[in-house]
Amino acid sequence: MATVEKRFLLQVPSATRNLALVREFVGTVGQQAGVNEADVSKLQLAVDEACSNVIEHAYGHDDTKEVVIRVSYDAEEIRFDVIDNGSGFDPKGIPQKELDQLIAERKKGGLGLRLIQTLMDEVHYEIGPGRKNQLRMIKRIHSQ
C-alpha cells in the first residue's frame, strides 16, 4: 500500500516576532507526522535558524517581505522548505572554519548553517537571488 504524503504551508512576514509562530507550526506538524519529541525539538531549532537567517541576511529585517515554510511528510521522512526571494548566497562559497577557531575569535555568526546541518539528515540549497531561494531540510522519521 502506498503512503500518502501530507503537505502544509505557512507564510509569515519577515520579522523575528513571528519566529514563535514558526516554532509552534513546526512542532505541531512534526508531532502529527509521528516524529519523536527529541527530533521535534531539532526540527524547531533548525527551521527557526533558517528563518532567522532569511529575516536578517536575505531581507535585512524588512518586514514587508514574506518567509514561506512548506512542509511535507510521509511515513519515512519530513521535509521543510524555507523559501524567500531576497538576496541569496552560495553556502559552498563560504569557507568553513573550525569550530574552535570560531569560538576563539568570538565571531558572531557562522554557526547557523553548521547547526542546521548537524540537526537534519539532509540539507539542500537552491539559489536564485531576487527570484527564489530555497533551503530544503530533511529529517527521517524514527519510531517513537
Secondary structure, 3 states (H helix, E strand, C coil): CCCCCEEEEEEEECCHHHHHHHHHHHHHHHHHCCCCHHHHHHHHHHHHHHHHHHHHHHCCCCCCCEEEEEEEECCCEEEEEEEECCCCCCHHHCCCCCHHHHHHHCCCCCCHHHHHHHHCCEEEEECCCCCCEEEEEEEECCCC
